[in-house]
Amino acid sequence: METVIVQINNHYAFDFLKNLEALNVIKVLSRQSERMMPAIDTFSDRSARILEIRSITENAHIDLTNFCFNRDEANNYDE
């Protein structure tokens, strides 16, 4: 077994690697956030941020059953 480090430059390549991992062909040992690497393009930047957020919050469950957003209260900065 060999370990390699790769930099993914677009979301299609990342999706391809996710599929390979799902088929047990490869194993992702760690992911490094896009904020630590130079930006390649806006779309992959956004995709990387969303994937990072999802990986961090995948086990966070919040119940918003009775939540009601009050715009007037949210814009009230005087109090």
C-alpha positions in Angstrom: 0.0 0.0 0.0 1.3 3.4 -0.9 0.4 6.9 0.5 0.3 9.8 -1.9 -0.7 13.5 -1.4 -2.7 15.1 -4.2 -4.1 18.6 -4.8 -7.5 18.6 -6.4 -8.0 21.5 -8.9 -11.6 21.1 -9.8 -14.8 19.7 -8.3 -15.1 16.9 -11.0 -11.8 15.4 -9.9 -12.9 15.6 -6.3 -16.2 13.8 -7.1 -14.2 11.2 -9.0 -12.1 10.5 -5.9 -15.2 10.4 -3.7 -16.6 7.7 -5.9 -13.3 5.8 -5.7 -13.5 6.0 -2.0 -17.1 4.7 -2.0 -15.9 1.7 -4.0 -13.1 1.1 -1.4 -10.4 1.7 -4.1 -8.9 4.5 -2.1 -9.1 5.8 1.4 -9.0 9.5 2.3 -6.7 9.8 5.3 -7.1 13.6 5.8 -8.4 16.6 4.1 -6.8 20.0 4.1 -9.1 23.0 3.8 -8.9 25.4 0.8 -8.1 28.3 3.2 -4.7 26.8 3.7 -4.0 26.4 0.0 -4.0 29.1 -2.8 -7.3 29.6 -4.5 -7.7 28.0 -7.9 -11.0 29.3 -9.0 -14.2 30.6 -7.4 -16.3 27.5 -8.0 -13.9 25.0 -6.5 -13.3 27.4 -3.6 -17.0 27.5 -2.8 -17.3 23.7 -3.2 -14.4 23.1 -0.9 -15.8 25.4 1.8 -19.2 23.7 1.6 -17.6 20.3 1.8 -15.5 21.4 4.8 -18.5 22.8 6.6 -20.5 19.6 5.9 -17.7 17.4 7.3 -17.5 19.5 10.4 -21.3 19.7 11.1 -22.4 16.3 9.9 -23.1 15.1 13.4 -24.6 18.4 14.7 -28.4 18.1 15.0 -30.5 21.3 15.7 -34.2 21.2 16.3 -35.8 24.2 14.7 -39.4 23.0 15.0 -40.9 26.0 16.8 -38.4 28.6 15.5 -39.8 31.8 14.1 -37.6 34.5 12.6 -38.6 38.0 13.7 -37.1 40.5 11.2 -38.0 43.5 13.3 -36.3 42.1 16.3 -33.2 41.1 14.3 -32.8 44.6 13.0 -33.3 46.2 16.4 -29.7 47.3 17.2 -30.6 49.9 19.9 -31.2 47.4 22.7 
